[in-house]
Amino acid sequence: MTYKEYNRLAVIEYAKKWAFARNPKYYNFDPVGGDCTSFASQCIFAGSKKMNYTKEKGWYYINGNNKSPSWSGVEYLYQFLVNNRGIGPQGIETSQRYIELGDIVQISFDGEKFAHTLVVVSVENKFTLKGIKIACHTLDSFNKPMSEYSFQKIRYIHIEKVGESF
């Protein structure tokens, strides 16, 4: 497997451009449960430029009716990122102190099910939620402190690298 670096600045640029709008290349999932994970996937794609077209367990978007569950599903995105050892972005669940720009945050409002996906766009202080700023869709935001969210559980996914080819 060959690898390339995840382009974190491209993630931030994409998030800034589309945080308060919808890219017409992608279906807007707001009317059917929320667009947060699709937006996070779009940001990740901006930084990776690689999709994984493996049926069932891949991560890809062709159109609103032809996409992987991981493109727009909170838990499916998590499973893809932390288990992918093939083509596309590869990540690990980590603690708050190891996150970087372009990484992913997922939160659970009820303490049971993770239900919202956010993209890290600024890290002023890794040790406080106020110092970690995010972008997201559904509740459209850019540069919003994590401290402004009410949640029961949180997890961080650090994108380590991008698998290019076998």
N, C-alpha and C positions, 0 to 999 in steps of 0.2 A: 504494500500500500504506500502510495506517495501522499504527502500532506502539504498543505499550505497554511499560511497564517490567516487567522480571522481578522478581517479589516474592521476594527472597532470604530474608526472615524467615519467610515461609510455607513455604519449602523446609525450613528448619531445624526449624520446629515439626512438620512432617509427619515428618521423619526421626527426631526425638526420640520422637514418639508410636509409630512403627511399626518402629524399628530392631530390637527384640527380640520382635516379634510379626508377624503377617500380617494385613493388612487384608482382611476377607472379601469386599470388592468385587473383588478381583483373585485370579487363579489363582496358587497357590504353585508356582513352577517348580523348587524344590529337588530333587524326585525325578527331574526330566528334564534335569539339567545345571546347575542353579543359578538362584537368584532375584536375583542381584546387579543385573543390568541392568534387570529389571522394577522392582525397588525404586528404582533411580536414576530410571527413567522416571516412577514414581509421584511421587517428590520433585519432579522437573522440572515435572510437570503441576500439582502443588500451587502452584508458583511462576508458572506461565504461564497456567493455566486455558484453554489452547487446544490442541486436537489437530489434526493434519493428516491428513485422510482420503484423501489421494491414494493410489490403489492402487500397490503395489510400492515406491514411494519415500517414502511418507508416514510418519507416526508417530502411531499411534492404538491404543486398546484398547477393544474392545466386550465380549469375553469371552476365555477361554483358547484358544478355537478360532478366534476372529475378531479378529486383531490384526495389526499390521504387524510385519515381521521386526525393525524398529528398536526396537520396544518392549522386546524381551527379548534381542536379540543384540548382543554387545559391538561388533563391527565395524560392524554396521548402524546402531547408535545414533550412533557416531562419524560415519559418512557422512551420516546425516540432519542432525545438528546443524551440521556444518561446511559443508554444501552447501545447506541450506534457505534459500530466499529468499522463501518464501511464508508461509502461515499457520503459526503455532506458534513454538516456541523456535528461535532462530538463534544459532549460536555460531561461535567461531574456535578453532583450535588455538593455544595460546600457551605462554609459558614460565612456570615456577613463580612468578616474581616478579609476574606479573599476575593470578594467580588471586584469586577472591573467594569469600565464602560462597555456597553454592548451586551452585558450579561443579562440574565433573566431572573425575575422575582415572581413567585407565585404565592398568592395568599388565600387563606380559608377564612370565611366570615363566621362559620358555625363551628369551627374546630374539627370538623370531620372531613369535608370534601373541599379540595382546592378548587376555587371557582374564578380566579382572576389572574391574568398574566400581564406583567409589566416589563418594560425594558429600561435598564439602567442607562441614563444619559449624562449623569454627573456624579462624581464622588468627591465631595469636599471633606468628608470625615467618615471613614468606614465604621467608626465605633458608635455612631449615633444614627438613628433613623432620620433625623432631621438633615444630616449631611449626605444622605443618599437620595438623589433626585431621579425621577422616572418619567417615562412617556407611556401613554396607553390610549387605546380606543375604548368605546362603550361609554366610559366617563372620560371623555377626551381631555388629555393633559399632556403638558410638556414641561419638564423641569419642576415637577411637583415633588415636594419632600415626602418620603415614605411615612414620616411622622403624622401626616394629615389623614392617614387611613386608619380605620378601626378594623381590626382582624383578630382572630383567635390563634392562627398558626401562620408561619411564613417559611418559605424555603427559597434557597438561592441556587441557581444553576450557572456555573462558570463554563463558558465555551472555551475549550482548550485548543482546538485545532479543527481543520477542515480536511476530510479525506477527499482526495482528488481522483485517484484511479488505482486499480489493482495491478 
